[in-house]
Amino acid sequence: MASQSLPCVTISLVRKGGVLVIEDVQSLEIASAMIARSPGSEILDLRYVKGRYDDILIVRAMREAGPAGRPTLTPRCSGSV
């Protein structure tokens, strides 16, 4: 697998009780690397539904409030798969 950059995500607009969904993840390896940086996230592999290679979702329910009462998620921004 060629080295691919992982996205750097800072979430400050998703409110407590909200759900963040990242869709069309290219592979389980990339999804696994992304959730390693985001405890509490889940991978949903839906490739069996339509047979598309990129029907992989990362889902995170925002349960904890960050500074100023806003939920935050700031994974490390360096790294590659």
N, C-alpha and C positions, 0 to 999 in steps of 0.2 A: 504494500500500500504506500503510495507516495505521501510525503509529509504534507499535511494540510493545517492551516492556521485555525485555531478555535476562536469563535467569536467572543468578544469581551462584552458582557452584558451588565449594565447597572440599571436596576429597576427601582424607580421611585414614584411612578405614577400608578402602580397597581395597589389598590387599597387593601387593608386588612379584610379578609374574607373573599378577596378576588382570586382569580385563577389565571396563571400565565401559561400559555400553550405555545410551544415552538414546534412548528410542523415542517414536514418535508426534509427531515434530517436524512442525509445520504447513506449512512450505514450505522449498524449497531456499535461499531468501534468508536465512531465519532460521538454518538449519543452517550455511551458509557463514559467517555472522557469528559463530556460536558457535565453530566450529573455528578461526577467525582468532585467538581468544583462547586456544586450546589446541593448540599445535603437537604433531604426532604423532597427531592424531585423524583419522578417516576418515568420510566420508558414505556410507551405503548407501541407495540409492533403490530401494525395493521396491514402489513404487506400481503397477507393472505386474502384480504377482502377483494381487492381488484388486481392483485398481482403486480403492483407498482413497486419498484425498488426503493423509492423514497417515502413510502407511507409509514414513517416512524415519527412518533410524537414524543416530546418531552413535556411533562405536565408538572406544574408546581402550584400548590395551594398556598396563598399568602396568609399565614396565620399569625405571624409575629410582627409587631409594629417596630419600626426603626426610629431614628431621631425625628422629632417633631410629629410623632404619631403616624408616620408614613412607613409602610413596609419597604424594606430594602433587601437587595440581593446583589452582592458585589463579588463575583468570583475572581480569582487571580487571572490576569489578562495575558500572561505569557504561557507558552506551551504549544505543542503541535501533536498531531496524531500521525 
